[in-house]
Amino acid sequence: MRPLSFSVTLSAVLLACSLPSLAQSPPTMTQAQLGPRPFFLVEDMSEGPLKAKLQSCSNGPFTKTSFSIGHRGAAMMFPEHTKESYEAAVRMGADIVECDVTFTKDKELVCRHAQNDLHTTTNILATPLAAKCTKPFTPFNAEKNTPASAECRTSDITLAEFKTLRGKMDASNPKAATADEFMGGTAAWRTDLYSGPTSGTLMTHQDSIALFKKLGVKMTPELKAASVTMPFDGFSQTQYAQKMIDEYKAAGVSASQVFAQSFSKDDILYWVKNEAAFGQQAVFLDGADKPADLPSLATLQGYKQAGIQIVAPPIFALLEAKDGQFAASTYAKNAKQAGLGIIAWSLERAGPVASGKGGWYYQTVNPVFKREGDVMQVLDVLAKDVGIMGIFSDWPATVTYYANCMGL
């Protein structure tokens, strides 16, 4: 089944937009370097036409594609939102890369998944800056069975202080007796190989813009909800939303190269009204935690009428099980009926998926998974039956392989 025409049109626009960027890319970043994982997944697939088609593409060549979006970079193995993670994502063929945007104590924009995640994503607890954290490290209490904890916010420190930190894999050890132990806990299917004193380079929002321009890729910043009460020291939500856009304008980045995101409808509508060029391809992220939370057809039509053009739900929202197979969900069909573009999140984030272990991201179809190669079946349904514009992935090479093979 071919993607719906709306998806084809938007995909064509994305591809057209990518051509000038590709021409400006350093030679080492133009040709995608996929590594073994996509080939492993294809070989692990059940026999059939899709596997045969994907096998036929094994010799490449593979190039960057806007269908492949680097989720926090290449966060399966590289510390998220670091220079190294971003570069890895682009090397794997992601032509759109994400900087989640939050702000520091002096109201400067930086790339972090949350304003209050420094204790799990950086080495702050091993530095003197730990004294400035909103909540200091508290060890595991065996008697009360309370987990080890801490809370360190970007708003606790200045930009200059932020730049002294190093990124690490997003993880913590709830049984930790010390801060050093707390900073461990990396999942077994990830790695700490790329975390260390000479890597994990943190990025400001402006740094990310400069890097993405150099690498010749498009940008998808997400305006994160603040952990502090807004306004913060006179810094309002609308000023925050505007500042993010202003940094692209100041860097001379065309709005066609930017897909601004937010879970807040108010943020999206602010851009639609006040920054029309950016607002026309702003991405409204859906924060549904379970299928019952998903919006109805009427609500989705209301989004479109309000000027929202693209929605981005979690993968589970777009899939359902039908006769033991992956199929497009009612939500997916409703979103297309409403005339909305769809971007999905996030592939390669759930760890091993065989035997229904995909967890939250695949909650509507977990029983369908029988092998790791089924990830390719998921991609095929999302691309052809749902008609997504692109998909976030923690390991973009997998999506790059599929998109190149299918000519997306």
C-alpha positions in Angstrom: 0.0 0.0 0.0 1.5 3.3 -1.0 1.8 6.3 1.4 -1.1 8.8 1.1 -0.5 11.6 -1.3 -0.2 14.2 1.5 2.8 12.3 2.9 4.3 12.0 -0.6 4.1 15.7 -1.2 5.6 16.6 2.2 8.4 14.1 1.8 9.2 15.5 -1.6 9.3 19.0 -0.1 11.7 17.7 2.6 13.9 16.1 0.0 14.0 19.2 -2.1 14.9 21.3 0.9 17.8 18.9 1.7 19.6 19.3 -1.6 21.3 22.7 -1.0 22.3 21.5 2.4 23.9 18.3 1.0 25.9 20.3 -1.5 27.4 22.3 1.4 28.2 19.2 3.6 31.8 18.2 4.3 32.6 15.1 2.1 32.9 12.9 5.2 29.3 13.6 6.1 27.6 13.2 2.7 27.9 9.4 2.5 26.1 7.7 5.3 28.1 5.2 7.4 25.5 2.7 8.7 27.6 0.1 10.6 26.3 -3.5 11.1 23.0 -2.9 13.0 20.6 -2.3 10.0 22.1 -5.4 8.2 21.6 -7.5 11.4 18.0 -6.4 11.6 17.3 -7.2 7.9 18.9 -10.7 8.2 16.8 -11.3 11.4 13.5 -10.7 9.6 11.1 -13.4 8.7 11.3 -14.5 5.1 9.1 -12.6 2.7 8.9 -9.9 0.0 9.9 -7.1 2.4 13.0 -8.9 3.6 14.0 -9.7 0.0 13.6 -6.1 -1.0 15.7 -4.8 1.9 18.4 -7.4 1.2 18.6 -6.3 -2.4 19.8 -2.9 -1.2 22.6 -4.2 1.0 25.3 -2.7 -1.2 23.9 0.8 -1.0 24.9 3.5 -1.6 23.3 5.1 1.4 23.0 8.9 1.7 21.4 11.3 4.1 17.6 11.4 4.2 15.0 13.7 5.8 13.0 10.6 6.7 15.7 9.8 9.3 15.6 12.1 12.3 18.3 11.9 15.0 16.5 11.7 18.3 18.7 13.6 20.7 21.4 12.7 18.2 22.3 9.0 18.3 21.3 8.4 21.9 21.3 4.6 21.9 25.1 4.7 22.5 26.2 8.3 22.6 25.4 10.7 25.5 22.3 12.6 24.2 22.5 16.2 23.1 26.3 16.2 22.8 28.4 17.1 19.9 29.6 13.5 19.5 26.0 12.2 19.5 24.9 14.8 16.9 27.9 14.0 14.6 27.2 10.2 14.9 23.5 10.8 13.9 24.6 12.7 10.8 27.2 10.1 9.9 24.4 7.5 10.0 22.3 9.5 7.5 20.0 11.6 9.7 19.2 14.8 7.7 17.2 16.3 10.5 18.7 16.4 14.1 17.1 17.4 17.3 18.2 19.8 20.0 15.8 19.8 23.0 15.9 23.4 24.2 15.8 24.7 27.8 17.5 27.5 29.6 20.1 28.3 32.3 20.0 30.6 35.3 21.1 33.5 33.1 18.3 32.6 30.6 20.6 31.3 27.9 19.4 28.4 25.7 21.0 25.0 25.9 20.4 21.5 24.6 19.0 19.2 27.3 16.0 16.8 27.2 14.7 18.4 30.4 15.5 21.4 32.5 15.9 19.1 35.5 18.0 16.2 34.1 21.6 17.3 34.7 21.9 14.7 37.5 21.2 11.8 35.2 22.7 13.2 31.9 25.9 14.9 33.0 28.7 14.6 35.6 27.4 17.5 37.7 27.3 15.4 40.9 31.0 14.7 40.6 31.8 18.4 40.4 31.6 21.4 42.8 28.4 22.5 41.0 26.6 19.7 42.8 26.3 22.2 45.7 24.0 24.3 43.5 21.5 21.6 42.7 17.9 22.1 43.6 17.9 18.8 45.5 21.3 17.4 46.7 22.1 13.7 46.3 20.4 11.5 48.8 21.6 7.9 49.1 19.4 4.8 48.9 17.7 4.1 52.3 17.4 0.4 52.7 15.4 0.6 55.9 12.7 2.8 54.3 13.3 1.4 50.8 13.5 4.9 49.3 15.6 5.2 46.2 18.7 7.3 45.8 17.8 10.7 44.3 18.9 14.2 43.2 17.6 17.0 41.1 19.9 19.3 39.2 18.5 21.9 36.8 20.1 24.0 34.1 18.4 26.9 35.8 20.5 26.2 38.9 23.7 27.2 37.1 24.9 29.8 34.6 25.8 29.2 31.0 29.5 29.4 31.8 29.1 26.8 34.5 27.0 24.6 32.2 29.8 24.5 29.7 32.2 23.0 32.3 30.1 19.8 32.5 30.4 16.6 30.4 27.5 14.6 29.1 27.0 11.0 30.1 24.4 8.3 29.2 21.0 9.2 30.7 20.8 6.8 33.6 20.9 6.6 37.4 21.3 3.8 40.0 18.3 3.9 42.5 20.3 1.7 45.0 23.3 4.0 45.0 25.1 4.7 48.3 27.3 7.5 46.8 27.0 10.1 44.1 29.4 8.2 41.9 27.3 5.1 42.1 24.2 7.1 41.4 25.7 8.3 38.1 25.9 4.7 36.9 22.9 2.5 36.0 23.3 2.6 32.2 21.0 0.0 30.6 22.8 -3.2 29.5 21.8 -2.7 25.9 23.4 0.8 25.8 27.1 1.6 26.4 29.3 3.9 28.4 32.0 3.6 25.8 31.5 7.1 24.5 31.2 8.8 27.9 34.4 10.2 29.4 36.5 13.2 30.3 37.3 13.9 26.6 33.9 13.3 25.1 30.3 14.1 26.0 30.7 17.7 24.8 27.6 19.7 25.9 26.0 22.1 23.5 24.3 25.4 23.7 21.4 26.0 21.3 23.5 28.3 19.3 26.3 25.7 19.2 23.9 23.2 17.8 22.8 25.6 15.1 26.4 26.2 14.1 27.2 22.5 14.0 24.1 21.5 12.0 24.8 24.3 9.5 28.4 22.9 9.2 27.1 19.4 8.7 24.5 20.5 6.2 21.4 19.1 8.0 18.1 20.5 9.0 17.1 21.2 12.6 14.2 20.2 14.9 14.5 22.1 18.2 12.0 21.1 20.9 11.0 23.9 23.3 10.9 22.0 26.6 8.5 22.8 29.4 10.3 24.6 32.2 10.8 23.0 35.6 10.8 26.4 37.2 7.7 28.6 37.5 7.2 30.9 34.6 7.9 33.8 34.2 11.4 33.0 35.5 13.1 36.2 36.7 11.0 38.1 34.3 11.5 35.6 31.4 8.0 34.7 30.1 6.9 31.6 28.1 6.4 33.7 25.0 9.8 35.3 25.4 11.3 31.8 25.7 9.5 30.6 22.6 10.5 33.7 20.7 14.1 33.5 21.8 14.5 30.0 20.3 13.3 31.2 16.9 15.4 34.4 17.1 18.5 32.4 17.4 17.8 30.7 14.1 17.1 34.1 12.5 20.3 35.6 13.9 22.3 32.6 12.5 20.7 33.2 9.0 18.9 29.8 9.0 16.0 29.6 6.7 12.7 28.7 8.3 12.4 25.9 5.7 15.3 24.2 7.5 13.7 24.3 11.0 11.0 22.1 12.4 10.2 23.7 15.8 8.5 21.3 18.2 6.6 21.6 21.5 4.2 19.5 23.6 2.4 22.8 24.3 -0.3 23.8 21.9 0.1 27.4 23.1 3.7 27.4 21.9 2.8 26.0 18.5 0.0 28.6 18.0 2.3 31.4 19.2 4.7 30.5 16.3 1.8 30.1 13.9 0.6 33.6 14.7 3.9 35.4 15.3 6.4 33.6 13.2 4.4 32.3 10.2 7.4 30.9 8.2 8.5 28.8 11.2 4.9 28.1 12.3 3.8 26.5 9.1 6.0 23.5 9.8 6.0 23.6 13.6 5.5 20.1 15.1 2.8 19.6 17.8 4.1 16.7 19.9 1.4 14.4 21.4 2.0 13.6 25.0 -0.5 10.7 25.3 0.6 8.1 27.8 -1.9 5.4 26.6 -4.3 5.0 23.7 -7.3 6.3 25.7 -5.5 9.7 25.9 -5.2 10.2 22.2 -7.3 13.0 20.5 -10.4 12.3 18.5 -10.9 13.0 14.8 -12.8 16.2 15.8 -9.9 17.4 17.9 -7.4 16.6 15.2 -9.5 18.6 12.7 -9.5 21.4 15.2 -5.7 21.4 15.2 -5.7 21.8 11.4 -8.3 24.6 11.6 -6.1 26.4 14.1 -3.1 26.4 11.7 -1.3 23.3 13.0 0.1 21.3 10.1 2.1 18.5 11.7 1.5 16.2 14.7 4.1 13.9 16.3 2.7 11.1 18.4 4.6 8.2 20.0 4.9 5.1 17.8 2.2 3.2 19.8 -0.4 5.8 18.8 0.1 4.9 15.1 -0.1 1.1 15.3 -2.5 -1.6 16.2 -2.4 -5.4 16.0 -4.6 -6.9 13.3 -4.6 -10.6 12.6 -1.2 -10.9 14.4 0.4 -8.2 12.2 1.3 -4.5 12.6 -1.4 -2.2 11.1 -2.2 1.5 11.0 -4.3 2.6 14.0 -7.5 4.6 14.1 -5.6 7.6 15.3 -3.3 7.4 12.3 -6.2 7.3 9.9 -7.9 10.2 11.7 -4.8 12.3 11.5 -4.5 11.7 7.8 -8.2 12.4 7.3 -7.7 15.7 9.2 -5.0 16.6 6.7 -2.2 16.6 9.1 1.4 15.5 8.5 2.7 12.9 10.9 6.1 12.4 12.4 6.6 9.4 14.8 8.8 9.0 17.9 11.1 7.2 18.7 12.6 4.1 17.1 15.5 2.2 18.7 14.7 3.6 22.1 13.0 0.6 23.8 15.9 -1.8 23.8 15.3 -5.4 22.6 11.8 -5.8 21.3 11.5 -9.6 20.7 9.0 -11.5 22.8 6.9 -8.4 23.4 9.6 -6.5 25.4 9.2 -3.2 23.5 7.6 -1.6 26.5 5.8 1.7 26.4 6.7 2.7 22.9 5.0 -0.4 21.5 2.3 -0.9 24.0 -0.4 -1.4 21.4 1.5 -4.1 19.5 4.0 -5.7 21.9 2.5 -9.2 21.4 3.1 -8.9 17.6 6.9 -8.8 18.1 8.6 -12.1 17.7 12.2 -11.1 16.6 14.4 -8.0 16.5 14.0 -7.8 12.7 10.3 -7.0 13.2 11.5 -3.4 13.7 11.8 -3.2 9.9 8.1 -4.4 9.6 7.2 -1.5 11.9 9.0 1.0 9.7 7.3 -0.4 6.6 3.8 0.0 8.1 4.6 3.5 9.3 6.0 4.6 6.0 3.5 2.9 3.6 0.3 2.4 5.5 0.4 5.3 8.0 2.3 7.6 5.6 4.6 9.3 8.1 6.9 12.2 6.9 9.8 10.9 9.0 10.7 9.2 12.3 12.9 10.0 15.2 15.4 7.3 16.1 18.1 6.8 18.7 20.1 4.9 16.1 19.3 6.7 12.8 21.2 4.1 10.6 18.3 1.7 10.8 15.9 4.3 9.4 18.5 5.5 6.8 18.8 2.0 5.4 15.1 1.6 5.0 14.5 5.0 3.6 17.3 4.7 1.0 16.1 1.2 0.0 12.5 2.5 -0.5 13.5 5.7 -2.2 11.9 8.0 0.4 
